[in-house]
Amino acid sequence: MPIHLPDVVRQYFEADKAANPDAIAQCFADDAVVIDEGNTYTGREAIRQWMANATTQYSYTVKPIAIAPENGRIVVTGHLVGNFPGSPVDLRYIFAFADDKIAQLEIVP
């Protein structure tokens, strides 16, 4: 049974699949924050660069497999497979929103 993602979250995962850092950055609010692997990226340009680095460093696919509300946020569990250490792995993508954009994303095991 397919899961139904909010539009901007669906767009984020589609842009990630296409390895398109510019499209990913457009999913975020101007002052959005991403927290991933102990690093914090603030603002669209930093988020674009974070994704540009990730897509050149590793080849991977992510498939959203579950979605749940948590403390006013949306948590999407994604199954990642690729050429990175520890593959495959399920990660939690914790999204907070501002209007129709992502205001914060935290990616955790």
Secondary structure, DSSP 8 states (H G I E B T S, - for coil): ------HHHHHHHHHHHTT-HHHHHHTEEEEEEEEETTEEEESHHHHHHHHHHHHHH--EEEEEEEEEEETTEEEEEEEEEESSTT-SEEEEEEEEEETTEEEEEEEE-
